[in-house]
Each structure stands twice: as C-alpha cells, then as structure tokens.
Amino acid sequence: MCICISSTAYADRVTSALKKLRKNHTAEARLSLNKVLRKQPKNAGAKYVYALYFLYHYSPVQAQATASLTTTFTNTEIYLDSAYAYVLEALVDYPQTERSSLKSWKKAGIDLTAIEAKKREIDSLAYAIAEGKNSIPGFQSFIDRFPEALQKAQAIEKRNELAYAEASRINTYKSYKKFLDTYPDARQAHEAVKLYDLLLFEFLTQDDDIVSYEKFLEVEPNSPYRGEAERRLFELSTLSHTRQTYYDFIQRYPKSPYVEQAWYWIFSLYKQEDNPLGNFLTTYPDFFDKAYIEKRIATQPLAYFPVYNEENEKFGFIDANGKLQIEAKYDSVDTEYFCDGVKENTMLVYRQNRLGSVDKTGKEITGFGYESIEPLEGELLLVKQEGKVGVWHESGFAVLPVQYEEVDVLNETFLLVKQDGKYGLTNFFGGKVADTEFEEIKNLEDGLIAFKQNGRYAIIRNQRLLFKKFPTLEFLYDSVDWIRQDALKVKIGDYESIINSELQTIVTPVAAQLKPLPNAWIAQYDKYQQLLNNRGKLLADSLDEVRGNNSFYATRKGDFWAIWKTNISPRLKFDYDTVMLLGQDGFAVKKGTVFYGFFAPDAFLKLGNFVKISLLQLEGQQSRRWILVEDKVGAQGLLSAKGQAILPVKYDKIVLWTPDLIAVEAGGKWGLMDGNGKQILPLLYSALNYENGFVSTLKNGKFGLLHLERGIDIPPQYERLIKPYTDNSLLFVAAKNGKYGFVTADNEPASEFIFDEINYWQYGVALVKKGDQWQFYQIAEKKYTLKPVDAFEYIRQDDKEIIMRLYANKQYGIVSNTRGIVVDLEYDDLRNVGTKEIPFYLGEKYIDTADVYLIFYIDRDGKKVHKQLFDQQRYDRIVCD
C-alpha cells in the first residue's frame, strides 16, 4: 500500500514537473525531475519530461536558427543530444512502469505514443541540422548520434553523394580508393570502382612503354584493364611487324593471350617472304598448332571443288583427288567455284543467305553476315558490311573493325584507312596511329611517309609513328616525289629542292626544275641549265645542255662542249664540237672533223672522221663491245673498243645479235659476220632473223635455216619460215606448195607436204591438221593414231606434259601426250576446273528423257570421283560461260 502510494506520488511529481515546464518554470521543473530520478532512476515519465526540458532550451534557438543556421546549430546540438538520450531511456524503461503511474501520466499526455513521437521529432530536428551543414562530417555525425532515425538512410545517401563528389573533384585513383575504403556500400561504389580501375591503369601505365605495362600486370593481375594492358604490351613489343619481334614476344610472354596471334603473324610473314612453306615447322618447331600448319601445307597446292549433299541439301568441298575436305554444311557457295574450282586458301560460303569464309583446313574465318569478302594482301581479308569495310586475318581474328570507307596496306608497318573522305593510319593490331584527317597519305621509300593536309605535304619517318603520341607535323611542301634511290624532290611554290632519306637538304630551293643524273643534278631554268653535284654544289653554270653517267659529266655552252670525270674538279674548257657518252665508262669527243675516244682507265683512241659515234654491246656483256661509227652519208662501220677496224664504213645498218653474230645490211641485202668481222653469210639475203641460236634466211622469196654450232644449213627453198619441231630435234617443219611437212637437219624429207598445220605433241608424233580435222601423226611410220577430231584446246602445254581437251562428234574428251586418252569423248561439256599442274575435270551429260543434268568430277587420271544430279533450276546456278 505504501509502495503504491509512493509510485503514485512520483507520478504526480512527474506530471507536476511537466506542468511547471509548461508554465516556463524550468528550474523548478528540473529540481522535481532530479528528485524523482534519484529515487527512481528508471522512471520513464521523468526521463520523457527531462527530454522536453532540453527541447525547451533548444526551441528558442531553433526559432532564430533560420537566420543563421550553421552558427546556431553548432552551439545547440548539445540540447538535442541530451533530449535524445533521455527519450531513448524513456522508451527502454516505459514497459516496466506500473499501471497506476501509466494511468496518471496518460492524463497528462505522457504515453508510449508521445515518447515515440518525440523521438521522431528529435530525429527530424537533428537531420535538419545535418542538412543545414550539408557536409560529410555533418551527415556522418547525424548517422553516428542518431542511428535509429528514419532519416538515417537519407543521411547516408547525402553523405555518400558529397563524398563521391569530392572524390570526383580530385579525380585520382587515390581519391576513389579512399571513397571505396570509407564507404564500400555506397550506391556510387560501382562507378567508383570503374573509375578507380581506369585511373590506376592510366597512372601506372602513363609512360606507355613495355616496362610500365609489365609492372601493371605484375601488381594488378586482376584488373579489368588487364586485357588492354596485354594488348598494348603485344602492340609495343611487335610494332615493327617482323617475324623476329613476334617470336621474341612469344618467348618473353608465353602466357599472353596474344601468343596465338603472334604465331599466325609469323606464319603470314614467313609466307610473304616467299620462303618454302614446307620448311616452316623446321624453322619454327615450337609452333603451337603443328596439325594446322601441316594441313595448310598439305592443302596449299590442292584445288577445291564444291559438292552438293542431297541428304542435308548442303554444300561442301572435295579436292582434286575426290577426297571430302570440307564437310557439307553450307547453304550455298560462290557460283564461280563450280566453273573454276578454288585455288586460294580462302573460300566464300553462305549460311542463311549470310556471306562468310572458310579456309582449306575447314576453319571458319570471319563469321557470317558480310556483303563481300576479298583478299587484301598476304593473309589479310577485306570484309564489307553496310557499305563499310574492315579487315580480318585468315587465321580467324579481326584486325580492323568494319567502320572504314577504304582500307589498304600502306607499307610493311601500317594500314591506310579512310573515313569521311579523309585518310589515317592504323597498325596491324587495329591500334590508331594517325587520325583520319589527311587528304592523302603516301608511302615513300626508305621508311618515309608523306601526309597531305590543306594542300601541303609533311614528311616523317616510319619510326616516329611507333609511339602513342602522334608527332607534330610541319606541312612545308606543295609536292613530294621520290625520284632517285637516295633522294626526294620537294616543291615549295615555284621552288624545287632535293632532300635525302634523313630529310636533310641536298639541293637548296631553286626556282628551277630539278632533274636527276646518276651522280648529279640538273637545274633547268627557262633559258639555261646548271650542273650540281650529288651534294648540291654548283659545278657549272649557264649551260645549254648537260649529259652524265657514273663516270663523266658533259656540258654544252653554245656550240661547244666540255667533259670531265665525276671524281675530279670541273674542267670547264669548252673546246669540243661534239661529246657522246659511250656506256658507263667511256666517251667520244669531236674536234674539227676528227672523233677521239676514251675508255677507263686509260684507253685513248683516235677514231677518225665521222658524224656519229655510239657504243654497241649486249646488256650485261661489257667485256664484248664495239664502237658503231657513222659517216656524213649515213654509212655505218664497226670498230673494236681499241679502235681497230672490224667492219668497213659501208653498211646501211649493223645489228648485234650475239657477240659472235652481227647482221649487216647494205643496198637492201643482208649478210652475217662474226665478232671479228669475218663473213659468215654474204650480202645476198632479203632478210635474216635470229632466234634461240637459229638464223632464218630469206632469199628470192624462199626460206632457209642456219645453226652454226649444230652444223645445220638448210638452203632457202621453202615457202615459209622453217621451225624446229622441238628445241633439240633434228626434224624441222617446212612448207611447200602451200602445205607443211617434215624435213631432216640434212634437208631430207621426213614426210609428205600435205598438212595445213603442224603442232608438237610428243617425240615422233605430231598433231596435224588436214582440211577441217586434226589427227595424231606418227612421223617415222607415216601413219595416224586415234580418230580425227574437230577441234582442240590446250589445258597444259609445257616441257613436262601437254594436255588437251578434244572435240569430236559433238562430244568432249581429254588426251595427254604422256598418258594417252584420259577421258573418253563422251561428255556434252567438259572443262578443267583445277590447275594446269593438277587438272580436275567437270564433265556434263544431259539426260533428255528426265530433263536433268549428270555432273561428274573426274580426276587427273580420268577416274570419276563424284557424281551429282541437277535439275534445271540448280543447274542454271552453276552453269559456266
């Protein structure tokens, strides 16, 4: 009974303190509350009123806080913290309060709902302070002090937004790392991680060299930019695009994802250098896929031919031996393959009307969906899609995306690309080298490239383009042309200049047209010329004409000439009437009426009174040469290189055939001399002709034949040129009475003269035409083999074999001079769709009763390796012109 009274009394004290507080008697209210709490430390009502007490002290300040929010809140947050502490304790102690006290408090407005409402009010007031500060510490303080507030999530979001904005302002990988470490659950964390990874990648690889990318991969092996680092490392390691750099890359980075590409580039470059393909695995025994190379080597010489599988209605390919090489799984193939077969490594196929490509090993290369696919260079394929082009490698990886108007190979290091009418450069990995902003980019020699912009050219070395930063270009020239092995001619306005491959000036700009000589330059002005040496130094000025070779310079002023050696100071004494250069080490000069000659090193000759002097020699045979002289009436003669008379000056024409055969003509008649001027044939012939050691003669309208080394001398008595049946044969084809026949080297008849044409077939057998038909004629037995044919066509014709397609009685067949009849004369059409070395025949028979076509593939030996049946519609798709 006493306890109840006591509790009620304390309840009355609580309500009494509440009344005092409401009457603004704050000090009295606080004393009452302290008394209650000293007796009852867990009195929820007293704690609630105490919370109101602290809010009472906060509220007046709150009223004026709208004017100076930030300065006021800092000084008053202690009241909110105290109020919040008491209201939280009130909530904890309230469930333990006696019912009588609760009933008493309720009448005064103290209950659980009021306490909870007051807590929410305090939360809101605290959040308003945090919003007023609008700072990371402000929101963090609210989160820490009011962890159960409904605004906690909002405060966290605001704090994170401010923190992320600060990280973005600094924008370094460290700022994002700090944000992620501090706020790992932030909504912005995903974006921060991406930016952190990017900026860290850029920071660690800012030097853009091999060392920085290696270090990055070592310290950040799981970075999302690992692939980019590996790609750039591959690119930097192999920028020169040579077999050795690719092989060095493989050895240094054996686990790189680009090892396979490196191997394929090695294979491509090996092929481009015309190395024997069969030696590749010997040169590179560690190639990663030997089976692929072995199949490439095995299939390279083979021609492939499309075949149709009627069961699945798909197309595949067989080789010239009839072996199925590519499984029948394509809806269609390029129609030209039916007529010509496939000799290249890449074949065009269709899947659901979408064009793709497959190689001879069966590897699908480009995927499907292109408008066209065609070879670019080496093992590169140009693909076209929606009017744009890209590049694939034949081994099955993309080199350039399909986004360009044009793509071409500029040189061994770069690809030329075109976009929006402008040109740029990429490397062979698709990496951008130069933006597409140039009017023209052209490859010069010796590692130089010219860029054209706004009508002017800049020149730069290949090597300077192998780095990430594109160099600054100086557009100095109106035109750039490579005119000699070691020099470029550039033009600036009306001035021309010569620069070398190191871009050093050889000839300073002159208002003249510069022309090359072997060891000098000619500056052609409007009314005169200058001679400049190889370094641009003036050798002779005010000239009317300049000539030069490796050994001598000859210049003319007015009517007189000067000449001197290229390796000495100029001799500018113009005292010769004429100068003629003789080859690379000689010249002739005329003074008065006499010509003098000189040949290095010290052969001085007095040549005589002539009008014209020239050198007579065969290319590459400098040791055998003559001096051709001509007098004032045009008569020609021949002197030795020592000035000795070989042929007198009396001929209308002298022609050098060989060092021992010189044809001469005088008065319309021809004769033949040796190199020493000795007569071989007198001047009795209307014409002479030389070919492969044989001299054809024409006299009185009849033809003869002469071969000095073989002792053949057939006098002129035949109507047409006499031809050897073979190069080494002792049989010759001659003509009498309008018909051809055979004669021996002794001019004895070997057959009747009864043929309209004669063609070589094999030793002892000729293909001859009589009337409208052709037959095979055995020369020794003078009889025919096989039946006559109406026409023929060569498939192969060389020293190893002659193969012909025959036509007779409206049927076609195949015959070989080494294997006889290969394909009988039984086909309505027959063509070679293989190569001449490995023929493969497509034979056709039309079955009239069924209106279908039987198509046969027949190998080189005449074996039928595949048969297909086509109706008219499918046949029309493969019919060949």
Order of alpha helices (4+ residues) and beta strands (2+ residues): alpha-alpha-alpha-alpha-alpha-alpha-alpha-alpha-alpha-alpha-alpha-alpha-alpha-alpha-alpha-alpha-beta-beta-beta-beta-alpha-beta-beta-beta-beta-beta-beta-beta-beta-beta-beta-beta-beta-beta-beta-beta-beta-beta-beta-beta-beta-beta-beta-beta-beta-beta-beta-beta-beta-beta-beta-beta-beta-beta-beta-beta-beta-beta-beta-beta-beta-beta-beta-beta-beta-beta-beta-beta-beta-beta-beta-beta-beta-beta-beta-beta-beta-alpha
